[in-house]
């Protein structure tokens, strides 16, 4: 992911969208470490929390800064479409982007 072999283009910003249920797993520190590495590589991480138990601080920890622009929470997945405008504003500062959606459970295995 985010490699030329996977279709990454160097002239287009990289954006990862993390969808999280809000409950840290036993691999939480490893997920944080990979998020730090991704941000250091210039990948913008947008975090979506889905559910009533989302810990926004945890989501903000793995998302890019400022979290007021990159962290979004809805009580159920049926409400994700309501965040479309916020997603567009958070990611579309250029005409085209390399966007990858990541479920946090698998996030640690993708780097």
Buried (B, 14 or more C-beta within 10 A) or exposed (E): BBEEEEEEEEEEBBBBBBBBBBEBEEBBEBBBBBBEEBBEEEBBBBBBBBBEEBBBEBBBBBBBEEBEBBBBBBEEEEEBEEBEEBBEEBBEEEEEBBBBEBEBEEBBEEB
